[in-house]
Amino acid sequence: MYVTLFLIVQTYLAVLTVVNVSSFIVWLLKLVARPCKRSVTSDRDLPIDVCLLLHMAQENAGPEIVKAFSQSGAWGKDEGKESIPLNE
């Protein structure tokens, strides 16, 4: 009985691994195929890690979360640089 339960759990985990890896490959292909823009009218690109998060959120979180996430002002390219001492 334990062997059967072990095989069921092992099969379930293998299927989850295949699904997660295939989803990740699809997200990476989406990143390569088209760059992420802050909005349709904006010419400014979002950072690559934010684009990956947006692609994952589109599949998992829903359109409201993706819209709020992509329009957030936290993705500025100049933020955080003032806290890094570059001249030391």
N, C-alpha and C positions, 0 to 999 in steps of 0.2 A: 504494500500500500504506500509506503514512504517513497519507494522508487517511482511509482506512478505520479505521486504528488510532486516530486522533484522534477520529473520530466515535463509536467504541465507548467510549472513555474519557470523552468529553463526555456521552454518553447515560448512562453509569454514574453520573457525578457529578450529573447532573440528577435522576436517580431518587433518589439518596441525599439530595439537598437536599429533595426533596418529602417523603420519609419523615421526615426530621428535623424539618421545619417542621410537618408534620401531628402528629407526636408531641408537639412543644412546645405546639401549640394544645390538644391533648387534656389535657395536664398542667395548662395554665392553666384550662381549663374545670373540671377536677376541683378546683382550688383555689377557684374561685368557687362550685361546687356544695356543697362541704362543708368545714368547717374541720377542721384537724388537731388531735387531742387527743394528749397525752403517752401516755395509755393509756385503756382503755375506762372505768375507774373514776375517772379524773382529770378534774376540771373545768378544768384549766389548758390553755390553747391553746399550741401551739408557734408560733414566729415564722413568717411567711409564706415566708421563704427556706428554712427548714428543711422546711416542707411541700412546697415544690417539689422539693427534693432527695430527699425520701422518695418522692414520686410517680415521679421518674425512677429511683430505686433499685429500686422495685417491678418496673419493667419490665426493668431491665438487670442488677441484682445478685443478686436472689434473696431468698426470704423470711427466711433467717437473718440476712443483712446488714441488711435493713430492720428486723427486730425489734431487733437490737443498736443500730442507729442511732437508732431512735425512743425507746429506753429509756435512752439515754445521758444522763448528768447534765450534759453540756456545754452544754445549751441553756437554762440559767437566764437569766432576764431581767435579773438584777442583776449578773451577772458582767461584769467588765471596766470597770465604771463608776468603780471606785476609782482606776484609772490615768489617768483623764481629768481634768485640772485645770479645774474649772468656774469657779473664782473668779478666774482670771487674765485 
